[in-house]
Amino acid sequence: MSATNQRDIAMRVAKTDFKKALVLARKVSESWFRCQALAGAARYAPDEHVVKTAEEAISAAFTATDVYQKVAATAWPLRALIERKQEQKAIQSLPKILELSAQIENPISRTDALFLLWKAFFPVEGHKSILDPLVKSCTGHWKADYILRQIVMILAFVDTVAAQELAASMPESKYKRQAEKRLGEGQKEQARQFYR
């Protein structure tokens, strides 16, 4: 069975049977998917197990050999903590993860990892500490303006002024024009859902 299938089964079971989901999640063969499966278990865990299980998921992410995977995978347990009203615990984990993100050599991968983290925190307090390094990472690669446009549209959900300022700061491109046009029309985008 693939690691993807192992993860999917563990995450489905997590909604109804925490203990079984935890056993299944711990058996997932690849760190990325094991982290996600453990995060799913944390999301639906009894209150007393949420933090410990999310921490185990973050530890699983950190066993990856690739720095991008170490950083990006943590979005799932951090989101699980936030959805379970453990925002401060999630925020406490951020400095180490953001420091690690600076080690991602590929600029597109760094932006993608930070974007996942930002969406995991949005719209709670921690998203602001990720926004600056995320926006700074959006330079010098083909995906930068596309992601900036997405950030603008998601940010518009909670802060239209900040979204307009970010759009105005974008380099001239079709993505800047799209962002400004969509904002002018009152459009917004929802951040990714990690758990359904």
MDAnalysis code that builds the backbone (N, CA, C; Angstrom):
import MDAnalysis as mda
import numpy as np

u = mda.Universe.empty(588, n_residues=196, atom_resindex=np.repeat(np.arange(196), 3), trajectory=True)
u.add_TopologyAttr("name", ["N", "CA", "C"] * 196)
u.add_TopologyAttr("resid", np.arange(1, 197))
u.add_TopologyAttr("resname", ["MET", "SER", "ALA", "THR", "ASN", "GLN", "ARG", "ASP", "ILE", "ALA", "MET", "ARG", "VAL", "ALA", "LYS", "THR", "ASP", "PHE", "LYS", "LYS", "ALA", "LEU", "VAL", "LEU", "ALA", "ARG", "LYS", "VAL", "SER", "GLU", "SER", "TRP", "PHE", "ARG", "CYS", "GLN", "ALA", "LEU", "ALA", "GLY", "ALA", "ALA", "ARG", "TYR", "ALA", "PRO", "ASP", "GLU", "HIS", "VAL", "VAL", "LYS", "THR", "ALA", "GLU", "GLU", "ALA", "ILE", "SER", "ALA", "ALA", "PHE", "THR", "ALA", "THR", "ASP", "VAL", "TYR", "GLN", "LYS", "VAL", "ALA", "ALA", "THR", "ALA", "TRP", "PRO", "LEU", "ARG", "ALA", "LEU", "ILE", "GLU", "ARG", "LYS", "GLN", "GLU", "GLN", "LYS", "ALA", "ILE", "GLN", "SER", "LEU", "PRO", "LYS", "ILE", "LEU", "GLU", "LEU", "SER", "ALA", "GLN", "ILE", "GLU", "ASN", "PRO", "ILE", "SER", "ARG", "THR", "ASP", "ALA", "LEU", "PHE", "LEU", "LEU", "TRP", "LYS", "ALA", "PHE", "PHE", "PRO", "VAL", "GLU", "GLY", "HIS", "LYS", "SER", "ILE", "LEU", "ASP", "PRO", "LEU", "VAL", "LYS", "SER", "CYS", "THR", "GLY", "HIS", "TRP", "LYS", "ALA", "ASP", "TYR", "ILE", "LEU", "ARG", "GLN", "ILE", "VAL", "MET", "ILE", "LEU", "ALA", "PHE", "VAL", "ASP", "THR", "VAL", "ALA", "ALA", "GLN", "GLU", "LEU", "ALA", "ALA", "SER", "MET", "PRO", "GLU", "SER", "LYS", "TYR", "LYS", "ARG", "GLN", "ALA", "GLU", "LYS", "ARG", "LEU", "GLY", "GLU", "GLY", "GLN", "LYS", "GLU", "GLN", "ALA", "ARG", "GLN", "PHE", "TYR", "ARG"])
u.atoms.positions = np.array([
    [0.850, -1.183, 0.000],
    [0.000, 0.000, 0.000],
    [0.896, 1.246, 0.000],
    [0.515, 2.228, -0.791],
    [1.318, 3.454, -0.885],
    [1.174, 4.296, 0.385],
    [2.158, 5.152, 0.610],
    [2.111, 6.062, 1.764],
    [0.910, 6.993, 1.672],
    [0.542, 7.368, 0.444],
    [-0.633, 8.233, 0.250],
    [-1.894, 7.530, 0.736],
    [-2.052, 6.263, 0.360],
    [-3.227, 5.499, 0.792],
    [-3.218, 5.288, 2.303],
    [-2.026, 5.004, 2.847],
    [-1.923, 4.845, 4.305],
    [-2.396, 6.117, 5.009],
    [-1.940, 7.269, 4.510],
    [-2.341, 8.549, 5.096],
    [-3.846, 8.753, 4.996],
    [-4.395, 8.517, 3.806],
    [-5.825, 8.747, 3.594],
    [-6.682, 7.900, 4.531],
    [-6.286, 6.646, 4.717],
    [-7.039, 5.758, 5.609],
    [-6.954, 6.271, 7.048],
    [-5.751, 6.619, 7.482],
    [-5.584, 7.117, 8.857],
    [-6.391, 8.387, 9.086],
    [-6.402, 9.269, 8.097],
    [-7.147, 10.527, 8.264],
    [-8.656, 10.292, 8.284],
    [-9.135, 9.334, 7.509],
    [-10.573, 9.013, 7.535],
    [-10.962, 8.433, 8.898],
    [-10.139, 7.519, 9.379],
    [-10.423, 6.854, 10.655],
    [-10.366, 7.858, 11.814],
    [-9.515, 8.883, 11.695],
    [-9.324, 9.856, 12.772],
    [-10.624, 10.529, 13.196],
    [-11.548, 10.660, 12.286],
    [-12.810, 11.344, 12.599],
    [-13.673, 10.559, 13.586],
    [-13.440, 9.244, 13.657],
    [-14.300, 8.422, 14.518],
    [-13.553, 7.589, 15.552],
    [-12.250, 7.354, 15.336],
    [-11.508, 6.464, 16.238],
    [-10.068, 6.958, 16.373],
    [-9.838, 7.838, 17.345],
    [-8.517, 8.447, 17.521],
    [-7.421, 7.409, 17.728],
    [-7.642, 6.453, 18.624],
    [-6.590, 5.481, 18.944],
    [-6.189, 4.661, 17.723],
    [-7.165, 4.213, 16.977],
    [-6.865, 3.430, 15.760],
    [-6.150, 4.305, 14.735],
    [-6.599, 5.554, 14.590],
    [-5.970, 6.474, 13.633],
    [-4.511, 6.718, 14.000],
    [-4.239, 6.831, 15.289],
    [-2.872, 7.067, 15.745],
    [-1.977, 5.878, 15.395],
    [-2.476, 4.685, 15.614],
    [-1.714, 3.475, 15.265],
    [-1.440, 3.448, 13.762],
    [-2.470, 3.717, 12.966],
    [-2.314, 3.709, 11.506],
    [-1.358, 4.805, 11.043],
    [-1.487, 5.992, 11.625],
    [-0.648, 7.125, 11.220],
    [0.826, 6.846, 11.495],
    [1.105, 6.232, 12.617],
    [2.502, 5.942, 12.978],
    [3.141, 4.923, 12.039],
    [2.330, 4.164, 11.331],
    [2.849, 3.140, 10.408],
    [3.064, 3.670, 8.994],
    [2.656, 4.912, 8.718],
    [2.815, 5.467, 7.362],
    [4.305, 5.534, 7.045],
    [4.666, 5.026, 5.878],
    [6.074, 4.797, 5.562],
    [6.892, 6.047, 5.247],
    [6.275, 7.106, 4.733],
    [7.031, 8.303, 4.351],
    [6.716, 9.454, 5.301],
    [7.763, 10.216, 5.651],
    [7.619, 11.249, 6.676],
    [6.562, 12.304, 6.341],
    [6.502, 12.761, 5.079],
    [5.522, 13.781, 4.665],
    [4.105, 13.308, 4.968],
    [3.799, 12.094, 4.526],
    [2.449, 11.563, 4.692],
    [2.190, 11.118, 6.136],
    [3.242, 10.659, 6.830],
    [3.092, 10.319, 8.245],
    [2.749, 11.576, 9.042],
    [3.424, 12.685, 8.738],
    [3.113, 13.958, 9.387],
    [1.653, 14.335, 9.158],
    [1.192, 14.241, 7.920],
    [-0.195, 14.598, 7.615],
    [-1.176, 13.685, 8.340],
    [-0.880, 12.386, 8.376],
    [-1.770, 11.436, 9.048],
    [-1.831, 11.717, 10.548],
    [-0.673, 11.970, 11.156],
    [-0.651, 12.307, 12.581],
    [-1.375, 13.626, 12.841],
    [-1.219, 14.579, 11.929],
    [-1.926, 15.857, 12.062],
    [-3.434, 15.646, 11.995],
    [-3.869, 14.755, 11.121],
    [-5.296, 14.428, 11.047],
    [-5.786, 13.821, 12.353],
    [-4.957, 12.960, 12.942],
    [-5.317, 12.381, 14.238],
    [-5.402, 13.484, 15.296],
    [-4.460, 14.433, 15.255],
    [-4.480, 15.544, 16.206],
    [-5.725, 16.401, 16.036],
    [-6.109, 16.622, 14.802],
    [-7.266, 17.484, 14.519],
    [-8.541, 16.952, 15.166],
    [-8.679, 15.624, 15.205],
    [-9.910, 15.024, 15.733],
    [-9.707, 14.336, 17.085],
    [-8.539, 14.522, 17.693],
    [-8.202, 13.849, 18.949],
    [-9.025, 14.383, 20.116],
    [-9.157, 13.577, 21.168],
    [-9.714, 14.117, 22.412],
    [-8.821, 15.272, 22.875],
    [-9.403, 16.240, 23.546],
    [-8.681, 17.460, 23.935],
    [-7.313, 17.193, 24.550],
    [-7.237, 16.206, 25.422],
    [-5.980, 15.962, 26.140],
    [-4.866, 15.396, 25.256],
    [-5.196, 15.005, 24.030],
    [-4.188, 14.415, 23.127],
    [-3.826, 15.320, 21.948],
    [-4.486, 16.445, 21.813],
    [-4.289, 17.302, 20.634],
    [-2.845, 17.782, 20.512],
    [-2.337, 18.427, 21.545],
    [-1.007, 19.040, 21.472],
    [0.075, 17.981, 21.287],
    [0.025, 16.935, 22.076],
    [1.053, 15.885, 21.997],
    [1.066, 15.241, 20.608],
    [-0.093, 15.002, 20.039],
    [-0.166, 14.361, 18.724],
    [0.311, 15.315, 17.633],
    [-0.031, 16.589, 17.748],
    [0.457, 17.577, 16.779],
    [1.979, 17.707, 16.856],
    [2.513, 17.673, 18.071],
    [3.975, 17.727, 18.228],
    [4.642, 16.505, 17.607],
    [4.010, 15.358, 17.738],
    [4.528, 14.139, 17.105],
    [4.513, 14.283, 15.581],
    [3.466, 14.919, 15.064],
    [3.376, 15.151, 13.613],
    [4.502, 16.076, 13.143],
    [4.768, 17.129, 13.897],
    [5.858, 18.051, 13.533],
    [7.192, 17.309, 13.566],
    [7.386, 16.469, 14.572],
    [8.613, 15.663, 14.648],
    [8.738, 14.748, 13.437],
    [7.618, 14.189, 12.998],
    [7.638, 13.338, 11.798],
    [8.058, 14.144, 10.580],
    [7.556, 15.364, 10.468],
    [7.941, 16.227, 9.333],
    [9.442, 16.476, 9.342],
    [9.987, 16.678, 10.525],
    [11.411, 16.993, 10.638],
    [12.321, 15.803, 10.325],
    [11.759, 14.601, 10.164],
    [12.583, 13.450, 9.773],
    [12.796, 13.383, 8.264],
    [12.115, 14.228, 7.520],
    [12.297, 14.245, 6.050],
    [13.731, 14.655, 5.725],
    [14.239, 14.153, 4.623],
    [15.599, 14.523, 4.223],
    [15.607, 15.855, 3.485],
    [14.494, 16.228, 2.899],
    [14.377, 17.452, 2.115],
    [13.865, 18.588, 2.998],
    [14.550, 19.732, 2.996],
    [14.168, 20.851, 3.864],
    [12.787, 21.389, 3.491],
    [12.476, 21.448, 2.191],
    [11.141, 21.890, 1.780],
    [10.079, 21.031, 2.466],
    [10.240, 19.713, 2.424],
    [9.248, 18.829, 3.029],
    [9.165, 19.034, 4.540],
    [10.313, 19.249, 5.179],
    [10.316, 19.483, 6.627],
    [9.433, 20.680, 6.970],
    [9.572, 21.750, 6.199],
    [8.841, 22.983, 6.480],
    [7.381, 22.875, 6.035],
    [7.170, 22.497, 4.798],
    [5.815, 22.499, 4.230],
    [4.878, 21.543, 4.955],
    [5.368, 20.377, 5.322],
    [4.499, 19.393, 5.982],
    [3.976, 19.892, 7.321],
    [4.730, 20.781, 7.978],
    [4.277, 21.268, 9.288],
    [3.002, 22.092, 9.202],
    [2.626, 22.510, 8.005],
    [1.376, 23.267, 7.853],
    [0.184, 22.468, 8.392],
    [0.179, 21.152, 8.204],
    [-0.963, 20.333, 8.637],
    [-1.086, 20.278, 10.153],
    [-0.021, 19.921, 10.901],
    [-0.202, 19.928, 12.362],
    [-0.422, 21.326, 12.940],
    [0.183, 22.335, 12.343],
    [-0.056, 23.693, 12.835],
    [-1.521, 24.079, 12.638],
    [-2.081, 23.722, 11.487],
    [-3.502, 24.005, 11.248],
    [-4.387, 23.209, 12.211],
    [-3.990, 21.966, 12.489],
    [-4.761, 21.161, 13.443],
    [-4.788, 21.840, 14.809],
    [-3.644, 22.357, 15.252],
    [-3.594, 23.076, 16.531],
    [-4.521, 24.291, 16.510],
    [-4.496, 25.030, 15.424],
    [-5.329, 26.235, 15.318],
    [-6.816, 25.882, 15.353],
    [-7.182, 24.855, 14.609],
    [-8.599, 24.473, 14.574],
    [-9.084, 23.919, 15.907],
    [-8.131, 23.466, 16.725],
    [-8.486, 22.949, 18.048],
    [-8.240, 23.970, 19.152],
    [-8.178, 25.244, 18.767],
    [-8.053, 26.363, 19.721],
    [-6.738, 26.333, 20.503],
    [-5.685, 25.882, 19.844],
    [-4.346, 25.857, 20.432],
    [-3.422, 26.784, 19.637],
    [-3.932, 27.975, 19.308],
    [-3.190, 28.924, 18.468],
    [-1.833, 29.285, 19.055],
    [-1.781, 29.520, 20.349],
    [-0.515, 29.926, 20.963],
    [0.539, 28.841, 20.842],
    [0.132, 27.594, 20.948],
    [1.069, 26.478, 20.778],
    [1.594, 26.471, 19.337],
    [0.723, 26.717, 18.386],
    [1.141, 26.768, 16.977],
    [2.108, 27.931, 16.753],
    [1.799, 29.081, 17.325],
    [2.646, 30.268, 17.167],
    [4.027, 30.035, 17.778],
    [4.075, 29.321, 18.898],
    [5.362, 29.021, 19.541],
    [6.261, 28.168, 18.649],
    [5.675, 27.379, 17.784],
    [6.454, 26.509, 16.885],
    [7.016, 27.256, 15.691],
    [6.455, 28.419, 15.402],
    [6.807, 29.130, 14.164],
    [8.263, 29.568, 14.025],
    [8.895, 30.158, 15.040],
    [10.257, 30.661, 14.829],
    [11.215, 29.602, 14.288],
    [11.182, 28.408, 14.858],
    [12.065, 27.334, 14.393],
    [11.755, 26.965, 12.948],
    [10.474, 26.905, 12.605],
    [10.068, 26.518, 11.251],
    [10.444, 27.607, 10.253],
    [10.241, 28.865, 10.620],
    [10.615, 29.964, 9.726],
    [12.133, 30.018, 9.528],
    [12.864, 29.745, 10.578],
    [14.326, 29.709, 10.468],
    [14.753, 28.592, 9.507],
    [14.102, 27.466, 9.619],
    [14.387, 26.333, 8.735],
    [14.040, 26.667, 7.289],
    [12.980, 27.443, 7.081],
    [12.552, 27.781, 5.716],
    [13.628, 28.552, 4.957],
    [14.447, 29.298, 5.667],
    [15.529, 30.054, 5.024],
    [16.573, 29.132, 4.400],
    [16.571, 27.864, 4.803],
    [17.527, 26.898, 4.267],
    [17.038, 26.223, 2.986],
    [15.810, 26.516, 2.575],
    [15.294, 25.930, 1.333],
    [15.952, 26.667, 0.175],
    [16.796, 25.975, -0.564],
    [17.603, 26.627, -1.593],
    [16.798, 27.054, -2.814],
    [15.879, 26.215, -3.252],
    [15.093, 26.548, -4.435],
    [14.096, 27.645, -4.073],
    [14.161, 28.816, -4.733],
    [13.288, 29.930, -4.345],
    [11.798, 29.628, -4.519],
    [11.444, 28.856, -5.525],
    [10.028, 28.506, -5.721],
    [9.559, 27.595, -4.595],
    [10.392, 26.626, -4.239],
    [10.047, 25.726, -3.134],
    [9.922, 26.492, -1.827],
    [10.806, 27.464, -1.597],
    [10.726, 28.276, -0.375],
    [9.393, 29.030, -0.348],
    [9.039, 29.654, -1.467],
    [7.774, 30.382, -1.538],
    [6.594, 29.449, -1.318],
    [6.615, 28.279, -1.964],
    [5.512, 27.321, -1.803],
    [5.361, 26.880, -0.347],
    [6.486, 26.608, 0.323],
    [6.435, 26.169, 1.720],
    [5.866, 27.274, 2.614],
    [6.352, 28.491, 2.411],
    [5.858, 29.618, 3.214],
    [4.384, 29.898, 2.927],
    [3.971, 29.732, 1.683],
    [2.574, 29.962, 1.323],
    [1.671, 28.941, 2.021],
    [2.108, 27.691, 2.074],
    [1.341, 26.669, 2.799],
    [1.229, 27.030, 4.282],
    [2.352, 27.428, 4.872],
    [2.332, 27.826, 6.285],
    [1.385, 29.000, 6.515],
    [1.478, 29.993, 5.641],
    [0.634, 31.179, 5.795],
    [-0.846, 30.801, 5.723],
    [-1.196, 29.943, 4.755],
    [-2.591, 29.517, 4.626],
    [-3.034, 28.714, 5.839],
    [-2.108, 27.958, 6.431],
    [-2.457, 27.187, 7.631],
    [-2.830, 28.115, 8.782],
    [-2.156, 29.246, 8.889],
    [-2.413, 30.189, 9.979],
    [-3.537, 31.173, 9.675],
    [-3.803, 31.438, 8.434],
    [-4.764, 32.472, 8.070],
    [-6.147, 32.121, 8.578],
    [-6.883, 33.026, 9.216],
    [-6.587, 34.425, 9.462],
    [-6.144, 34.726, 10.890],
    [-5.670, 33.720, 11.636],
    [-5.308, 33.974, 13.034],
    [-3.982, 34.738, 13.140],
    [-3.680, 35.165, 14.331],
    [-2.556, 36.053, 14.619],
    [-1.246, 35.661, 13.932],
    [-0.878, 34.407, 13.948],
    [0.411, 33.975, 13.414],
    [0.620, 34.241, 11.941],
    [-0.445, 34.438, 11.188],
    [-0.281, 34.628, 9.744],
    [0.543, 35.871, 9.439],
    [0.482, 36.871, 10.311],
    [1.216, 38.114, 10.053],
    [2.724, 37.915, 10.142],
    [3.170, 37.014, 11.015],
    [4.617, 36.787, 11.135],
    [5.166, 35.992, 9.950],
    [4.300, 35.321, 9.219],
    [4.720, 34.569, 8.033],
    [4.620, 35.438, 6.785],
    [3.720, 36.403, 6.798],
    [3.439, 37.192, 5.600],
    [4.675, 37.923, 5.072],
    [5.448, 38.548, 5.941],
    [6.614, 39.305, 5.480],
    [7.646, 38.413, 4.783],
    [8.103, 37.293, 5.420],
    [9.051, 36.443, 4.686],
    [8.444, 35.838, 3.425],
    [7.133, 35.576, 3.442],
    [6.470, 35.046, 2.247],
    [6.527, 36.055, 1.106],
    [6.145, 37.285, 1.378],
    [6.155, 38.320, 0.332],
    [7.579, 38.541, -0.169],
    [8.557, 38.556, 0.743],
    [9.959, 38.732, 0.335],
    [10.443, 37.582, -0.542],
    [9.904, 36.394, -0.324],
    [10.314, 35.237, -1.124],
    [9.743, 35.287, -2.544],
    [8.774, 36.156, -2.749],
    [8.098, 36.258, -4.051],
    [8.846, 37.205, -4.985],
    [10.093, 36.901, -5.232],
    [10.890, 37.676, -6.185],
    [11.806, 36.730, -6.955],
    [12.030, 37.073, -8.202],
    [13.033, 36.368, -8.990],
    [12.666, 34.987, -9.481],
    [11.392, 34.641, -9.460],
    [11.016, 33.350, -10.063],
    [9.644, 33.474, -10.726],
    [9.357, 32.558, -11.620],
    [8.170, 32.655, -12.467],
    [6.865, 32.596, -11.688],
    [6.873, 32.010, -10.521],
    [5.630, 31.810, -9.767],
    [5.323, 32.969, -8.819],
    [6.274, 33.883, -8.650],
    [6.186, 34.925, -7.627],
    [4.921, 35.783, -7.743],
    [4.687, 36.362, -8.907],
    [3.548, 37.272, -9.063],
    [2.210, 36.533, -8.960],
    [2.182, 35.306, -9.432],
    [0.979, 34.479, -9.331],
    [0.615, 34.271, -7.854],
    [1.613, 33.932, -7.038],
    [1.351, 33.707, -5.612],
    [0.995, 35.010, -4.915],
    [1.670, 36.090, -5.270],
    [1.312, 37.396, -4.692],
    [-0.157, 37.725, -4.960],
    [-0.609, 37.460, -6.179],
    [-2.021, 37.719, -6.492],
    [-2.925, 36.884, -5.599],
    [-2.562, 35.615, -5.367],
    [-3.372, 34.766, -4.498],
    [-3.380, 35.301, -3.059],
    [-2.218, 35.738, -2.580],
    [-2.131, 36.291, -1.228],
    [-3.054, 37.503, -1.103],
    [-3.005, 38.374, -2.096],
    [-3.848, 39.576, -2.090],
    [-5.321, 39.190, -1.971],
    [-5.747, 38.216, -2.764],
    [-7.157, 37.848, -2.778],
    [-7.597, 37.177, -1.471],
    [-6.707, 36.402, -0.857],
    [-7.031, 35.775, 0.427],
    [-7.018, 36.821, 1.543],
    [-6.017, 37.684, 1.529],
    [-5.894, 38.742, 2.530],
    [-7.124, 39.660, 2.533],
    [-7.736, 39.830, 1.378],
    [-8.917, 40.693, 1.261],
    [-10.067, 40.229, 2.150],
    [-10.058, 38.973, 2.554],
    [-11.107, 38.466, 3.437],
    [-11.120, 39.177, 4.774],
    [-9.932, 39.560, 5.261],
    [-9.880, 40.157, 6.597],
    [-9.392, 41.599, 6.608],
    [-8.706, 42.016, 5.535],
    [-8.110, 43.352, 5.557],
    [-7.990, 43.890, 4.122],
    [-9.029, 44.539, 3.666],
    [-9.051, 45.049, 2.304],
    [-7.946, 46.072, 2.067],
    [-7.687, 46.916, 3.050],
    [-6.652, 47.945, 2.907],
    [-5.279, 47.297, 2.722],
    [-4.955, 46.311, 3.551],
    [-3.666, 45.611, 3.424],
    [-3.578, 44.900, 2.079],
    [-4.682, 44.327, 1.631],
    [-4.706, 43.651, 0.329],
    [-4.442, 44.655, -0.792],
    [-5.075, 45.832, -0.708],
    [-4.863, 46.871, -1.731],
    [-3.418, 47.369, -1.721],
    [-2.846, 47.538, -0.525],
    [-1.456, 47.994, -0.419],
    [-0.496, 46.962, -1.011],
    [-0.748, 45.692, -0.731],
    [0.107, 44.638, -1.280],
    [-0.020, 44.591, -2.798],
    [-1.237, 44.699, -3.307],
    [-1.444, 44.715, -4.761],
    [-0.710, 45.884, -5.393],
    [-0.782, 47.052, -4.769],
    [-0.118, 48.247, -5.310],
    [1.398, 48.087, -5.325],
    [1.941, 47.295, -4.381],
    [3.399, 47.112, -4.299],
    [3.924, 46.060, -5.276],
    [3.017, 45.317, -5.906],
    [3.449, 44.270, -6.835],
    [4.111, 44.882, -8.064],
    [5.085, 44.179, -8.657],
    [5.660, 44.668, -9.910],
    [4.597, 44.657, -11.008],
    [4.745, 45.534, -11.970],
    [3.794, 45.581, -13.076],
    [3.764, 44.238, -13.797],
    [2.578, 43.672, -13.906],
    [2.394, 42.382, -14.584],
    [0.901, 42.142, -14.746],
    [0.572, 41.100, -15.480],
    [-0.851, 40.757, -15.632],
    [-1.442, 40.361, -14.282],
    [-0.610, 39.789, -13.381],
    [-1.120, 39.372, -12.078],
    [-1.457, 40.575, -11.194],
    [-0.656, 41.625, -11.293],
    [-0.978, 42.851, -10.555],
    [-2.286, 43.433, -11.083],
    [-2.418, 43.501, -12.395],
    [-3.651, 44.049, -12.970],
    [-4.863, 43.207, -12.564],
    [-4.691, 41.882, -12.570],
    [-5.787, 41.002, -12.155],
    [-6.150, 41.227, -10.690],
    [-5.130, 41.330, -9.840],
    [-5.374, 41.533, -8.406],
    [-6.139, 42.828, -8.173],
    [-5.688, 43.917, -8.800],
    [-6.343, 45.209, -8.606],
    [-7.765, 45.201, -9.163],
    [-7.945, 44.560, -10.302],
    [-9.288, 44.484, -10.897],
    [-10.226, 43.684, -9.995],
    [-9.765, 42.544, -9.526],
    [-10.606, 41.697, -8.686],
    [-10.933, 42.374, -7.357],
    [-9.953, 43.052, -6.779],
    [-10.225, 43.794, -5.547],
    [-11.274, 44.872, -5.793],
    [-11.139, 45.562, -6.922],
    [-12.093, 46.606, -7.281],
    [-13.500, 46.076, -7.438],
    [-13.603, 44.801, -7.830],
    [-14.914, 44.158, -7.994],
    [-15.399, 43.506, -6.700],
    [-14.592, 43.626, -5.640],
    [-14.985, 43.044, -4.357],
    [-14.753, 41.550, -4.244],
    [-13.951, 40.990, -5.145],
    [-13.688, 39.555, -5.099],
    [-12.722, 39.208, -3.974],
    [-12.853, 37.971, -3.478],
    [-11.977, 37.440, -2.434],
    [-11.814, 35.946, -2.687],
    [-10.754, 35.372, -2.122],
    [-10.561, 33.919, -2.199],
    [-10.426, 33.379, -0.793],
    [-10.920, 32.194, -0.600],
    [-10.752, 31.559, 0.703],
    [-9.409, 30.854, 0.746],
    [-8.826, 30.814, 1.927],
    [-7.591, 30.049, 2.117],
    [-7.917, 28.567, 2.031],
    [-6.919, 27.795, 1.750],
    [-7.051, 26.360, 1.610],
    [-7.647, 25.740, 2.882],
    [-8.454, 24.714, 2.684],
    [-8.946, 23.945, 3.818],
    [-8.053, 22.719, 3.967],
    [-7.543, 22.497, 5.153],
    [-6.674, 21.358, 5.397],
    [-7.472, 20.142, 5.852],
    [-8.595, 20.377, 6.521],
    [-9.437, 19.285, 7.034],
    [-10.879, 19.561, 6.652],
    [-11.570, 18.538, 6.218],
    [-12.970, 18.697, 5.815],
    [-13.883, 17.866, 6.687],
])
